[in-house]
Amino acid sequence: MPTSEVLYIGDLRTQYTHLQSGAVLLTDAPTDNQGKGEQFSPTDLVATSLAGCMMTIMGIFAQRSGFSIDGARAEVTKSMGTDPRRISEIKIDLYFPANNYSDKERAMIDYAVKNCPVELSLHPEIIRNVVCHF
């Protein structure tokens, strides 16, 4: 069964539908590429999905190990390269609530940063700059 459906609705905008849940998401072309920038761009979603994937894996580890990352947040900055136009760098600052994380918990968080499925799927030439703020 397909995961999603993407519909081009015109004016450089697409509509994504997650088929299992029916959730809908819109994207626009970015302003630096002829778009309106009124929604996430597809490349924004790639960069943002990297942070979301890291945090999801961290959450799984936290649940299994009895600690919490509830309230953690990420600030994501995506940089585009030219020739070819593609994501050249993703900078992620991960901010964790004060929780006196143990060395073992920090190691699990670090493992999630380096081994989440989106991270492992990205082209190796994309620079990743991830900083955890505890």
Secondary structure as UniProt FT lines:
FT   STRAND          4..10
FT   TURN            11..12
FT   STRAND          13..18
FT   TURN            19..21
FT   STRAND          24..28
FT   HELIX           31..33
FT   HELIX           42..65
FT   TURN            70..71
FT   STRAND          73..81
FT   TURN            82..85
FT   STRAND          86..95
FT   HELIX           103..115
FT   HELIX           117..121
FT   TURN            124..125
FT   STRAND          127..133
//
